């Protein structure tokens, strides 16, 4: 079984605070953010709405993309989110379904 890696963007709400991360288990990682399991940025600022994610074949690809996105201007990140998710829907239920 091939392992997949994900780059994701969380938001506190439409046009709110953004967080970009990378993981190999997207449902589990988003659950951790939502439940505030670990202290940190997303818990402190209430950033738990999954608004964007993309799949990568290798960890290196995902980490490289994450670093690139973090350097993007905010309006580019918003455009990326709105390209596929114009209503800023929370995508967690779609990825958490069995």
Steps between C-alpha positions, in 0.01 A plus 500: 500500500640836397515769763362842419595835642280805533547874510201667662371841589287567806309822561330653799216599264457655156790742445616435856827382645673235286724208591691281255619153594615166364412146611479140388165442675268787419187392692696430819700823479192717441324327790798589721474866397123506554520338842789720617706195591826694490567855606606724216395745234177332388375452856593855604330663200208261446619391158331166430294526180656289220460717190761357262718193456701332229659157471869432432680176424801564723574674826764713327247628244250585774754675722636698205148609404415591861807722527419665167139571601610648833707756308211599273324832555168465684290590193659214302404257777144632500483460121625141533230419756224670302596327175365170635302610807343839430263479802780405740312182597656280768624193308558286808181293470586412140841361592398344832228281347594130490 
